[in-house]
Every structure is written in structure tokens, then in C-alpha cells.
């Protein structure tokens, strides 16, 4: 395995729920990434459709596909043709009444080499994901839990969107041997927030993920959508997705700086050997007090009991 390679994030606006048109645009961006030399391409969360979770509507379940559905087949064939690793994201129908927000990893001619089902599921105004998604399974098997996925470019610690706010998830991926952390994402502003509040939110989002890079000594790759998507509800303002896809090195340094509105495939070189040298200088794993962390498995520490 080459320790140096080019990684790409695809950032795009999604004008509607026509999967054929959306995936055609995605394919163009993936081909562009490969033409730039990318060996790894990360797509944004739920990239085949608009972000339907702005409303609770049972008709939206019709957007879901099985793991081997047409979206998977298109991206699988693209990864095989270009001989690249692609991290894709989709709305999975696992069984009647059982749906997940699922990332799949495709490795060239090998096809699918692993999946990750989103573990942390939000339920906020405009982000009604608990209505649609069941959390991923807890068991740390080959396909579930916080386990890296082995590929030709390294072990990918794939997490999804809301997972990116949790240091526990990043740490568990790192402890299991991930070479990098990857976050397909769909996040944006409420248009009625003022500019100061919008910038505080975006800065917090950038900072928490750069902190995961620093705390674990790993590169971080984040792909977020951009553009405005109106809400299906007349009394809601919709979401202005803030883009800002980026790539950092193991000290949180930007290898690819974020851009809010730009669409396309954006690349940076990853050097996995830097993780070793950085961890020698900042040996956080050596100094962890694993004997003192039992309370991390509790919901809250009630001092009266």
C-alpha cells in the first residue's frame, strides 16, 4: 500500500429528487477526481437525493434502496472502471419498516468491502432523522459498530454526519486501527439565523472535526453538500447547506481548505506516514488513563447515587 495518495471530496448541490440526474452529476465529479489522480473519493451524505429529513413524511421511505440497489450499482461500476476507492452514502431499506443511513465503501474491482450504518441519529427542527433512520448495530462485527474498513488505500474510519460531533466515535475508530477518519455530511444553516450565529455554527463544525484529527493523530476527510433546499413545509424556511468540505492532516492542518458554495471534486495529498511521526511527538495513546474511564459508558454521572 502506498502511504501517499490523493484523496478527493465531492461537494455538490442537489436540485431535486431525480436520482438519475443527481447521480449523473456525481459521476462527472468522480471522473474529474480520478482525472486529478485521486485514489480515494468521498461523496456527501445521501448524495442521490435532496435532504428529505426536513419533514416527517412516510412517502419519503420510497426513496430508500436495498444495499445492492441501483445507486450502489452505478457507483460500484464507476469505482471498478476507474480503479478507485469510493465512499458513498444512501438511504438503506434493510427490511420492511427498518431503514438506515448507510455508507458503503467500494474498492475498485473488489466492489463493496464494508459498510457503516450511522450510529448517532439527530432529531432537531429541519433534521427529523429519527423518523427515518434506525441506528447502526452495536456489535463490533466486520460490517457493524465502530470498526475501520480495510481498503487498498488504508483502513477507513467511516462515520456519518451527526457522528462527527462525538469524540467517542472518532476515538473508537482510531483505537481499532483506522488510518483516517471520513465523514459524509449534510449540514447547513437555517436561513433565519443571523450571520454571526451562522458563522459560529460553521466554525464549531470545522473545529470539532479538526480536533478529532489532532486528538487521534489522523487525517480527516469531510464531504458536505452545498446549495439551498426548500422545505416541503410552508411554515419552514428550508436549509442553506454550508458546503465547506475539507481535508486535514493529523495535526488538524488544512490540506484542503473549505469553500462554502463551490461545487466539484476537490483533492489533496494524504501522507499516512505523518501519523506515525506526529504520534511520536504527541503520544496521546500512550498517556491515556484507561483505568479511569469506566464512567464514559454511562449516560450521566449522578453524584447523589
C-alpha positions in Angstrom: 0.0 0.0 0.0 1.3 3.4 -1.0 1.4 5.6 2.1 1.0 8.7 -0.1 -2.1 9.2 -2.3 -4.5 11.8 -3.5 -7.9 11.9 -1.8 -10.9 13.8 -3.1 -14.2 15.1 -1.7 -17.2 15.7 -3.9 -19.3 18.8 -3.0 -22.5 19.4 -4.9 -25.9 21.0 -4.7 -28.9 18.7 -5.2 -31.7 20.4 -7.1 -34.3 17.7 -6.7 -35.0 14.0 -6.1 -34.4 12.9 -9.7 -31.7 10.2 -8.9 -30.7 9.8 -12.5 -29.8 13.5 -12.9 -28.2 13.7 -9.4 -26.1 10.6 -9.9 -25.0 11.7 -13.4 -23.6 14.9 -11.9 -22.0 12.9 -9.1 -20.4 10.6 -11.7 -18.9 13.6 -13.6 -17.4 14.8 -10.4 -16.0 11.4 -9.6 -14.4 11.1 -13.0 -12.9 14.6 -12.6 -11.4 13.5 -9.2 -9.9 10.4 -10.9 -8.5 12.5 -13.7 -6.8 14.6 -11.0 -5.2 11.4 -9.7 -7.5 10.7 -6.8 -7.3 7.1 -5.4 -10.0 7.8 -2.8 -13.2 9.7 -3.4 -15.7 10.6 -0.6 -19.3 11.6 -1.5 -21.6 13.7 0.6 -24.3 12.2 2.8 -27.4 11.0 1.0 -26.0 12.3 -2.3 -28.6 10.7 -4.6 -31.5 12.9 -3.3 -32.3 16.1 -1.6 -32.2 16.1 2.2 -35.7 14.7 2.7 -35.4 14.8 6.6 -36.7 18.4 6.7 -40.2 16.9 7.1 -41.7 13.7 8.5 -43.4 12.1 5.6 -44.0 8.4 5.1 -43.8 8.8 1.3 -40.1 9.6 1.6 -39.5 6.0 2.5 -40.0 5.3 -1.2 -36.5 7.0 -1.8 -34.8 4.1 0.1 -33.0 1.3 -1.7 -31.5 -2.1 -0.6 -27.8 -2.2 -0.2 -27.4 -3.6 -3.8 -29.9 -1.1 -5.3 -29.4 1.0 -8.4 -27.4 3.8 -6.7 -24.9 1.2 -5.4 -24.7 -0.5 -8.8 -23.9 2.8 -10.5 -21.2 3.8 -8.0 -19.8 0.2 -7.9 -19.4 0.2 -11.7 -17.7 3.6 -11.6 -15.3 2.6 -8.9 -14.4 -0.6 -10.8 -13.9 1.2 -14.1 -11.7 3.9 -12.6 -10.0 1.5 -10.2 -10.5 3.8 -7.2 -12.0 3.6 -3.7 -15.3 5.4 -3.3 -17.2 6.1 -0.1 -20.9 6.5 -1.0 -23.9 7.3 1.2 -27.5 6.3 0.9 -30.9 5.7 2.4 -31.0 1.9 3.0 -34.1 -0.3 3.2 -32.8 -3.2 5.2 -36.3 -4.8 5.8 -39.9 -3.7 5.8 -40.1 -0.9 8.4 -36.3 -1.0 9.0 -34.2 1.8 7.4 -30.7 3.1 7.9 -28.5 6.0 6.8 -25.7 3.9 5.4 -22.2 4.5 4.0 -20.7 1.9 1.7 -17.1 1.5 0.7 -16.3 0.3 -2.8 -12.7 -0.7 -3.7 -12.1 -0.9 -7.4 -12.8 -4.4 -8.9 -13.4 -5.8 -5.4 -16.7 -4.0 -5.1 -18.1 -3.4 -1.7 -15.6 -4.1 1.1 -17.6 -2.8 4.0 -20.5 -0.6 5.3 -21.1 1.7 8.2 -24.6 2.4 9.4 -24.9 5.9 11.0 -24.9 5.4 14.8 -25.9 8.8 16.2 -29.3 9.9 14.9 -30.4 13.6 15.4 -33.9 14.9 15.8 -34.0 18.6 15.5 -36.1 21.2 13.6 -35.4 20.5 9.9 -33.4 17.4 10.7 -36.0 14.8 11.6 -33.8 11.8 11.1 -35.1 9.6 13.9 -38.4 9.3 11.9 -36.4 7.6 9.1 -33.2 6.0 10.4 -32.5 3.2 12.8 -29.1 3.5 14.5 -26.4 1.1 13.3 -25.8 -2.2 15.2 -23.6 -2.0 18.3 -21.9 -5.4 17.8 -18.3 -4.7 16.5 -18.5 -7.2 13.7 -17.0 -6.9 10.3 -19.9 -4.8 9.0 -21.1 -3.0 12.1 -20.0 -0.9 15.1 -17.1 1.5 15.1 -14.8 -0.7 13.0 -12.5 0.6 10.2 -12.9 -0.8 6.7 -9.8 -2.2 5.0 -9.1 -0.9 1.5 -6.3 -0.5 -1.0 -5.6 3.0 0.4 -5.7 2.1 4.1 -8.2 1.4 6.9 -11.1 3.9 6.6 -12.8 5.0 9.8 -16.1 5.9 8.1 -18.6 7.8 10.2 -21.7 9.8 9.1 -22.6 13.4 9.8 -24.0 13.6 13.4 -21.4 11.0 14.3 -18.8 13.8 13.7 -19.7 15.6 16.9 -18.8 12.7 19.1 -15.2 12.3 20.2 -16.1 8.8 21.4 -16.8 7.6 17.9 -13.6 9.1 16.5 -11.5 7.6 19.3 -13.0 4.1 18.9 -12.3 4.1 15.2 -8.7 5.2 15.9 -8.3 2.5 18.6 -9.4 -0.1 16.1 -6.6 0.9 13.8 -8.2 3.5 11.4 -5.7 5.2 9.2 -8.0 8.2 8.6 -11.5 9.4 9.7 -14.1 10.1 7.0 -17.4 11.9 7.4 -20.0 12.1 4.6 -22.2 15.0 5.8 -25.4 17.1 5.1 -25.4 20.1 7.4 -26.3 23.8 6.9 -27.8 26.9 8.3 -31.4 27.9 8.9 -31.8 31.0 6.7 -33.3 33.0 9.5 -30.2 32.7 11.7 -28.2 35.9 11.6 -24.7 35.9 10.1 -22.9 35.8 13.4 -24.8 32.8 14.5 -24.3 31.1 11.2 -20.6 31.6 11.4 -20.5 30.3 15.0 -22.2 27.1 13.9 -19.9 26.6 10.9 -16.8 27.3 12.9 -17.9 24.9 15.6 -18.4 22.2 13.0 -15.0 22.7 11.5 -13.3 22.9 14.9 -14.7 19.7 16.3 -13.6 17.6 13.4 -10.1 19.2 13.2 -9.9 18.3 16.9 -10.6 14.7 16.1 -7.6 14.8 13.8 -5.5 16.3 16.5 -6.6 14.1 19.4 -6.1 10.9 17.3 -3.2 11.9 15.1 -5.1 11.0 11.9 -6.1 12.7 8.7 -9.8 13.7 8.5 -11.8 13.9 5.2 -15.2 15.6 5.2 -17.6 15.9 2.3 -20.7 18.2 2.8 -23.4 19.3 0.3 -23.9 22.9 -0.7 -26.8 24.9 -2.0 -30.3 25.8 -0.8 -33.0 23.2 -0.4 -36.5 24.4 0.3 -38.6 22.8 3.0 -41.7 20.9 1.9 -43.5 22.6 4.8 -44.9 26.0 4.1 -44.1 27.3 7.5 -40.4 26.3 7.4 -37.6 28.2 5.7 -35.5 25.3 4.3 -31.8 24.8 4.7 -28.8 26.6 3.2 -26.1 23.9 3.2 -22.8 25.4 4.0 -20.5 23.2 2.0 -17.0 23.7 3.4 -15.8 20.2 2.6 -12.2 19.9 3.7 -9.3 17.6 4.4 -6.8 17.9 7.3 -3.6 16.2 8.3 -3.0 14.6 11.7 -2.4 17.9 13.4 -5.6 19.4 12.2 -3.8 21.4 9.5 -5.8 22.1 6.3 -4.7 20.1 3.3 -7.8 21.2 1.5 -9.4 24.5 2.8 -13.2 24.7 3.0 -15.2 26.6 0.4 -18.9 27.3 1.1 -20.6 27.5 -2.3 -18.2 25.9 -4.8 -19.2 22.6 -6.4 -16.9 19.9 -7.8 -14.2 17.4 -6.9 -11.5 18.8 -4.7 -8.3 17.0 -4.0 -5.4 16.9 -1.5 -2.5 14.6 -0.9 -2.6 12.3 2.1 0.6 11.1 3.7 -0.2 8.3 6.2 3.4 8.2 7.4 2.9 11.6 9.1 0.5 10.0 11.6 3.4 7.9 13.0 5.7 10.9 13.3 3.0 13.1 14.9 2.1 10.4 17.4 5.7 10.1 18.5 5.7 13.8 19.3 2.2 13.9 20.8 1.7 10.4 22.4 -1.9 10.7 23.5 -2.5 7.0 23.2 0.5 6.2 25.5 -0.8 8.5 28.2 -4.5 7.6 28.2 -5.8 6.6 31.7 -7.8 3.6 30.6 -8.2 2.6 34.2 -10.1 5.8 34.9 -12.7 5.9 32.1 -15.4 3.5 33.2 -17.9 6.3 33.6 -17.8 7.0 29.9 -20.2 4.2 29.3 -22.8 5.9 31.5 -25.5 8.3 30.2 -24.8 10.8 33.1 -22.9 10.8 36.4 -25.4 11.3 39.2 -23.3 12.2 42.2 -26.2 11.5 44.6 -26.1 7.8 43.9 
